[in-house]
Structures are given as structure tokens and as C-alpha cells.
């Protein structure tokens, strides 16, 4: 696993973001996995896109976000 690269997305502005994941506890006590992009590589970085998701960019800021892929 030495040469594995973190999953990265370069947006329309040329900025590179890395995909991360984290488990958070909601107010009702339920635990939920969240995905988010950050400019730096942290401990919780992901090495591949989760199954069933695709990367989209927000129109106004160009920030990448995950969206569930359409089932076709």
C-alpha cells in the first residue's frame, strides 16, 4: 500500500481537493458516515471514490461535492 495516492479532484479553478471520510454522531445518537473534500491530506483521507457516488462541483464556488450516481 506504499504507493497508493489519495483520491483527488481538481476543480475548474485549478484547485486540488482530497476526499476524506469521518463518522459523526448525530443529536439523536445515530452514527453516520460523512464524506467531504479538503485542500490538505489528513489522516482520514480516502484512496478511492465510494461505490455509487460521483463528484460534482458547485456552480458558484467550484467546490467539489459527492452526489449519489443515478442508477441506470
MODELLER restraints for C-alpha pairs under 7 A, 6 or more apart:
rsr = mdl.restraints
at = mdl.atoms
rsr.add(forms.Gaussian(group=physical.xy_distance, feature=features.Distance(at['CA:5:A'], at['CA:47:A']), mean=6.21, stdev=0.5))
rsr.add(forms.Gaussian(group=physical.xy_distance, feature=features.Distance(at['CA:6:A'], at['CA:18:A']), mean=6.72, stdev=0.5))
rsr.add(forms.Gaussian(group=physical.xy_distance, feature=features.Distance(at['CA:6:A'], at['CA:45:A']), mean=6.45, stdev=0.5))
rsr.add(forms.Gaussian(group=physical.xy_distance, feature=features.Distance(at['CA:6:A'], at['CA:46:A']), mean=5.81, stdev=0.5))
rsr.add(forms.Gaussian(group=physical.xy_distance, feature=features.Distance(at['CA:6:A'], at['CA:47:A']), mean=4.32, stdev=0.5))
rsr.add(forms.Gaussian(group=physical.xy_distance, feature=features.Distance(at['CA:7:A'], at['CA:18:A']), mean=5.81, stdev=0.5))
rsr.add(forms.Gaussian(group=physical.xy_distance, feature=features.Distance(at['CA:7:A'], at['CA:19:A']), mean=5.78, stdev=0.5))
rsr.add(forms.Gaussian(group=physical.xy_distance, feature=features.Distance(at['CA:7:A'], at['CA:46:A']), mean=6.00, stdev=0.5))
rsr.add(forms.Gaussian(group=physical.xy_distance, feature=features.Distance(at['CA:7:A'], at['CA:47:A']), mean=4.79, stdev=0.5))
rsr.add(forms.Gaussian(group=physical.xy_distance, feature=features.Distance(at['CA:7:A'], at['CA:48:A']), mean=5.32, stdev=0.5))
rsr.add(forms.Gaussian(group=physical.xy_distance, feature=features.Distance(at['CA:7:A'], at['CA:49:A']), mean=6.83, stdev=0.5))
rsr.add(forms.Gaussian(group=physical.xy_distance, feature=features.Distance(at['CA:8:A'], at['CA:16:A']), mean=6.53, stdev=0.5))
rsr.add(forms.Gaussian(group=physical.xy_distance, feature=features.Distance(at['CA:8:A'], at['CA:17:A']), mean=5.59, stdev=0.5))
rsr.add(forms.Gaussian(group=physical.xy_distance, feature=features.Distance(at['CA:8:A'], at['CA:18:A']), mean=4.49, stdev=0.5))
rsr.add(forms.Gaussian(group=physical.xy_distance, feature=features.Distance(at['CA:8:A'], at['CA:19:A']), mean=6.36, stdev=0.5))
rsr.add(forms.Gaussian(group=physical.xy_distance, feature=features.Distance(at['CA:9:A'], at['CA:16:A']), mean=5.58, stdev=0.5))
rsr.add(forms.Gaussian(group=physical.xy_distance, feature=features.Distance(at['CA:9:A'], at['CA:17:A']), mean=5.35, stdev=0.5))
rsr.add(forms.Gaussian(group=physical.xy_distance, feature=features.Distance(at['CA:9:A'], at['CA:18:A']), mean=6.48, stdev=0.5))
rsr.add(forms.Gaussian(group=physical.xy_distance, feature=features.Distance(at['CA:10:A'], at['CA:16:A']), mean=4.21, stdev=0.5))
rsr.add(forms.Gaussian(group=physical.xy_distance, feature=features.Distance(at['CA:10:A'], at['CA:17:A']), mean=6.28, stdev=0.5))
rsr.add(forms.Gaussian(group=physical.xy_distance, feature=features.Distance(at['CA:11:A'], at['CA:62:A']), mean=6.07, stdev=0.5))
rsr.add(forms.Gaussian(group=physical.xy_distance, feature=features.Distance(at['CA:11:A'], at['CA:64:A']), mean=6.93, stdev=0.5))
rsr.add(forms.Gaussian(group=physical.xy_distance, feature=features.Distance(at['CA:12:A'], at['CA:62:A']), mean=6.42, stdev=0.5))
rsr.add(forms.Gaussian(group=physical.xy_distance, feature=features.Distance(at['CA:16:A'], at['CA:39:A']), mean=6.28, stdev=0.5))
rsr.add(forms.Gaussian(group=physical.xy_distance, feature=features.Distance(at['CA:17:A'], at['CA:37:A']), mean=5.71, stdev=0.5))
rsr.add(forms.Gaussian(group=physical.xy_distance, feature=features.Distance(at['CA:17:A'], at['CA:38:A']), mean=5.24, stdev=0.5))
rsr.add(forms.Gaussian(group=physical.xy_distance, feature=features.Distance(at['CA:17:A'], at['CA:39:A']), mean=4.49, stdev=0.5))
rsr.add(forms.Gaussian(group=physical.xy_distance, feature=features.Distance(at['CA:18:A'], at['CA:37:A']), mean=5.29, stdev=0.5))
rsr.add(forms.Gaussian(group=physical.xy_distance, feature=features.Distance(at['CA:18:A'], at['CA:38:A']), mean=5.38, stdev=0.5))
rsr.add(forms.Gaussian(group=physical.xy_distance, feature=features.Distance(at['CA:18:A'], at['CA:39:A']), mean=6.01, stdev=0.5))
rsr.add(forms.Gaussian(group=physical.xy_distance, feature=features.Distance(at['CA:18:A'], at['CA:40:A']), mean=6.68, stdev=0.5))
rsr.add(forms.Gaussian(group=physical.xy_distance, feature=features.Distance(at['CA:18:A'], at['CA:41:A']), mean=6.36, stdev=0.5))
rsr.add(forms.Gaussian(group=physical.xy_distance, feature=features.Distance(at['CA:19:A'], at['CA:36:A']), mean=5.83, stdev=0.5))
rsr.add(forms.Gaussian(group=physical.xy_distance, feature=features.Distance(at['CA:19:A'], at['CA:37:A']), mean=4.57, stdev=0.5))
rsr.add(forms.Gaussian(group=physical.xy_distance, feature=features.Distance(at['CA:19:A'], at['CA:38:A']), mean=6.68, stdev=0.5))
rsr.add(forms.Gaussian(group=physical.xy_distance, feature=features.Distance(at['CA:19:A'], at['CA:45:A']), mean=5.90, stdev=0.5))
rsr.add(forms.Gaussian(group=physical.xy_distance, feature=features.Distance(at['CA:19:A'], at['CA:46:A']), mean=5.64, stdev=0.5))
rsr.add(forms.Gaussian(group=physical.xy_distance, feature=features.Distance(at['CA:20:A'], at['CA:35:A']), mean=5.72, stdev=0.5))
rsr.add(forms.Gaussian(group=physical.xy_distance, feature=features.Distance(at['CA:20:A'], at['CA:36:A']), mean=5.33, stdev=0.5))
rsr.add(forms.Gaussian(group=physical.xy_distance, feature=features.Distance(at['CA:20:A'], at['CA:37:A']), mean=5.93, stdev=0.5))
rsr.add(forms.Gaussian(group=physical.xy_distance, feature=features.Distance(at['CA:20:A'], at['CA:44:A']), mean=5.46, stdev=0.5))
rsr.add(forms.Gaussian(group=physical.xy_distance, feature=features.Distance(at['CA:20:A'], at['CA:45:A']), mean=4.24, stdev=0.5))
rsr.add(forms.Gaussian(group=physical.xy_distance, feature=features.Distance(at['CA:20:A'], at['CA:46:A']), mean=5.27, stdev=0.5))
rsr.add(forms.Gaussian(group=physical.xy_distance, feature=features.Distance(at['CA:21:A'], at['CA:33:A']), mean=6.87, stdev=0.5))
rsr.add(forms.Gaussian(group=physical.xy_distance, feature=features.Distance(at['CA:21:A'], at['CA:34:A']), mean=5.61, stdev=0.5))
rsr.add(forms.Gaussian(group=physical.xy_distance, feature=features.Distance(at['CA:21:A'], at['CA:35:A']), mean=4.47, stdev=0.5))
rsr.add(forms.Gaussian(group=physical.xy_distance, feature=features.Distance(at['CA:21:A'], at['CA:36:A']), mean=6.28, stdev=0.5))
rsr.add(forms.Gaussian(group=physical.xy_distance, feature=features.Distance(at['CA:21:A'], at['CA:44:A']), mean=5.83, stdev=0.5))
rsr.add(forms.Gaussian(group=physical.xy_distance, feature=features.Distance(at['CA:21:A'], at['CA:45:A']), mean=6.56, stdev=0.5))
rsr.add(forms.Gaussian(group=physical.xy_distance, feature=features.Distance(at['CA:21:A'], at['CA:46:A']), mean=6.74, stdev=0.5))
rsr.add(forms.Gaussian(group=physical.xy_distance, feature=features.Distance(at['CA:22:A'], at['CA:33:A']), mean=5.68, stdev=0.5))
rsr.add(forms.Gaussian(group=physical.xy_distance, feature=features.Distance(at['CA:22:A'], at['CA:34:A']), mean=5.46, stdev=0.5))
rsr.add(forms.Gaussian(group=physical.xy_distance, feature=features.Distance(at['CA:22:A'], at['CA:35:A']), mean=6.66, stdev=0.5))
rsr.add(forms.Gaussian(group=physical.xy_distance, feature=features.Distance(at['CA:22:A'], at['CA:44:A']), mean=6.75, stdev=0.5))
rsr.add(forms.Gaussian(group=physical.xy_distance, feature=features.Distance(at['CA:23:A'], at['CA:31:A']), mean=6.47, stdev=0.5))
rsr.add(forms.Gaussian(group=physical.xy_distance, feature=features.Distance(at['CA:23:A'], at['CA:32:A']), mean=5.50, stdev=0.5))
rsr.add(forms.Gaussian(group=physical.xy_distance, feature=features.Distance(at['CA:23:A'], at['CA:33:A']), mean=4.31, stdev=0.5))
rsr.add(forms.Gaussian(group=physical.xy_distance, feature=features.Distance(at['CA:23:A'], at['CA:34:A']), mean=6.16, stdev=0.5))
rsr.add(forms.Gaussian(group=physical.xy_distance, feature=features.Distance(at['CA:24:A'], at['CA:31:A']), mean=5.61, stdev=0.5))
rsr.add(forms.Gaussian(group=physical.xy_distance, feature=features.Distance(at['CA:24:A'], at['CA:32:A']), mean=5.44, stdev=0.5))
rsr.add(forms.Gaussian(group=physical.xy_distance, feature=features.Distance(at['CA:24:A'], at['CA:33:A']), mean=6.31, stdev=0.5))
rsr.add(forms.Gaussian(group=physical.xy_distance, feature=features.Distance(at['CA:25:A'], at['CA:31:A']), mean=4.43, stdev=0.5))
rsr.add(forms.Gaussian(group=physical.xy_distance, feature=features.Distance(at['CA:25:A'], at['CA:32:A']), mean=6.35, stdev=0.5))
rsr.add(forms.Gaussian(group=physical.xy_distance, feature=features.Distance(at['CA:36:A'], at['CA:65:A']), mean=6.96, stdev=0.5))
rsr.add(forms.Gaussian(group=physical.xy_distance, feature=features.Distance(at['CA:37:A'], at['CA:64:A']), mean=6.74, stdev=0.5))
rsr.add(forms.Gaussian(group=physical.xy_distance, feature=features.Distance(at['CA:52:A'], at['CA:68:A']), mean=5.79, stdev=0.5))
rsr.add(forms.Gaussian(group=physical.xy_distance, feature=features.Distance(at['CA:52:A'], at['CA:69:A']), mean=5.35, stdev=0.5))
rsr.add(forms.Gaussian(group=physical.xy_distance, feature=features.Distance(at['CA:53:A'], at['CA:66:A']), mean=6.19, stdev=0.5))
rsr.add(forms.Gaussian(group=physical.xy_distance, feature=features.Distance(at['CA:53:A'], at['CA:67:A']), mean=5.46, stdev=0.5))
rsr.add(forms.Gaussian(group=physical.xy_distance, feature=features.Distance(at['CA:53:A'], at['CA:68:A']), mean=4.35, stdev=0.5))
rsr.add(forms.Gaussian(group=physical.xy_distance, feature=features.Distance(at['CA:53:A'], at['CA:69:A']), mean=4.88, stdev=0.5))
rsr.add(forms.Gaussian(group=physical.xy_distance, feature=features.Distance(at['CA:54:A'], at['CA:66:A']), mean=5.68, stdev=0.5))
rsr.add(forms.Gaussian(group=physical.xy_distance, feature=features.Distance(at['CA:54:A'], at['CA:67:A']), mean=5.39, stdev=0.5))
rsr.add(forms.Gaussian(group=physical.xy_distance, feature=features.Distance(at['CA:54:A'], at['CA:68:A']), mean=6.22, stdev=0.5))
rsr.add(forms.Gaussian(group=physical.xy_distance, feature=features.Distance(at['CA:54:A'], at['CA:69:A']), mean=5.59, stdev=0.5))
rsr.add(forms.Gaussian(group=physical.xy_distance, feature=features.Distance(at['CA:55:A'], at['CA:64:A']), mean=6.38, stdev=0.5))
rsr.add(forms.Gaussian(group=physical.xy_distance, feature=features.Distance(at['CA:55:A'], at['CA:65:A']), mean=5.78, stdev=0.5))
rsr.add(forms.Gaussian(group=physical.xy_distance, feature=features.Distance(at['CA:55:A'], at['CA:66:A']), mean=4.82, stdev=0.5))
rsr.add(forms.Gaussian(group=physical.xy_distance, feature=features.Distance(at['CA:55:A'], at['CA:67:A']), mean=6.25, stdev=0.5))
rsr.add(forms.Gaussian(group=physical.xy_distance, feature=features.Distance(at['CA:56:A'], at['CA:64:A']), mean=5.58, stdev=0.5))
rsr.add(forms.Gaussian(group=physical.xy_distance, feature=features.Distance(at['CA:56:A'], at['CA:65:A']), mean=5.42, stdev=0.5))
rsr.add(forms.Gaussian(group=physical.xy_distance, feature=features.Distance(at['CA:56:A'], at['CA:66:A']), mean=6.17, stdev=0.5))
rsr.add(forms.Gaussian(group=physical.xy_distance, feature=features.Distance(at['CA:56:A'], at['CA:67:A']), mean=6.66, stdev=0.5))
rsr.add(forms.Gaussian(group=physical.xy_distance, feature=features.Distance(at['CA:57:A'], at['CA:63:A']), mean=5.32, stdev=0.5))
rsr.add(forms.Gaussian(group=physical.xy_distance, feature=features.Distance(at['CA:57:A'], at['CA:64:A']), mean=4.29, stdev=0.5))
rsr.add(forms.Gaussian(group=physical.xy_distance, feature=features.Distance(at['CA:57:A'], at['CA:65:A']), mean=5.98, stdev=0.5))
rsr.add(forms.Gaussian(group=physical.xy_distance, feature=features.Distance(at['CA:58:A'], at['CA:64:A']), mean=6.41, stdev=0.5))
